Amino acid sequence: MKQHRSIAFALTALVPLAGCATFIGGQLVREGEVPGRLIVRNNAGTPITALTISRCDAMSHGLSRISDPIPHGGALAFNVGPGCWDVMAGADGYCGTDGCSWKQKNVRVTMVSRRTQSVTFGPARE
């Protein structure tokens, strides 16, 4: 009986971890997929400091895929599996007495194997 409880506890503990890859954004290319090339261009007038790329059906946009900002006029390329993807770019904001500012845009793209798709983030509309 004690052994059954241990197994049940272990399985229960693993259930939340099963969706971790989806929660943090997931793999850009799954095993066996033939990727396409996603180019993210920054024409926003300010550096992109956070960039998430996740499948459209993911639970979360996940964590930023960049460690260094993409400067205005810069671009970054990623190998991405085929299918529907949400690409979100953001620029650092600040919090003050008037509230918080954070600029972000989300673009949905459909990737095709062996093809290149570009996404350009431009200035935010006021």
N, C-alpha and C positions, 0 to 999 in steps of 0.2 A: 504494500500500500504506500509506504514511504517513497519507494522508487517511482511509482506512478505519479505522485505529487511532484517530485523533482523534475520528471520529464514534462509534465503539464506546465510547471512554472517556467522551465526553459523555453518551451514553445511560446508561452504567453509573452515572455520577455523579447522574443525575436520578432513578433508580429509588428510592433512599431518600427522596427528597423527595416522591414521589408520595403517600405516606401521611401527610404532615405535617399536613394538615387534620384527619385522623382522630386523629393522635397528640396534637394540642393540643386536642382536643375537637370540632372540626368546626364548621361553620356551624349556627346554630340554625334558620335558614330557608333552604332551598335554592331556587335560581331556579325559578320557576313554582309553588311551593307556596303554598297559602293557609294562613296560620298560625292557630294558636289562641293563647290567652293563658295562660301558666303563672304563677301567683302563689305565691311562696315566703314562708311565714310563719314567724316565729321565736317559739316559745313555750318555748324550752329553758332559760330562766333565765340565759343567758349569751350574749354576742354571737356570731353566726356570723361567723367570720373567713375562711372559705374555702368556696366554693360551686362545684361543678362540675356541668355539664349536658352530657350526651353521649348520642348515640344508643346504644341497647342493643347494637348490633353493632360499636361503635367499639373500636379496639385499646386505648384508654386513656380514662380519665375526663377527661384533659386538664388545662388550667390553670384556675385560679379565675376565675369570671366576675365577681367583684366586686373593687373596689379599696378600698372602705370597708366596715367591718363592718355587718351587719344587727343592730341592737340588739334585745334582748328586747322583744317586743311589736311589733316592726317587720315590714314586708313589702316585697317587691320583685317587680316583674312583668317578664316576658320574653315576647316573641313567639317562638313555637316551632312548627316544622313538624309536620305530623301524623305519628303513628307512636309507636314505643316509645322511651322516654327513661329514662336513669338520672340521678337527681338526688342528689348527695351534698353534705351540709353538714358542716362541721367547726368546732370551736372550738380556739383555740390551746392548746397544752399546754406542758409544760416538761420538762426532763430534769434529774434529780438522782441522788443516790447509790442511790435505790430504783428507778431506771429512768425511763422516759419516760411521760408521760400525754398522750393525744390523744383527744379525743372526736369521733366522727363517726358519721353515720347515712346509709344509702343507701335511697332510695325509687325504685321503678320505676313509671312512669306511662305511660299511653297517651293521647296527645294527639289531638284531633279538630279539624279545621279550623273556625274561627269559634266555637269553644267555649272557655270558661274552666275551667281545672282548678286547684285549690288543693292545695298540699302544705304541711303544718304539721310542723315539727320541734319535738318536745317534749323534756322532760328525759330524760337518759340513764338507763337502768336499771342499777342497781349489781349 
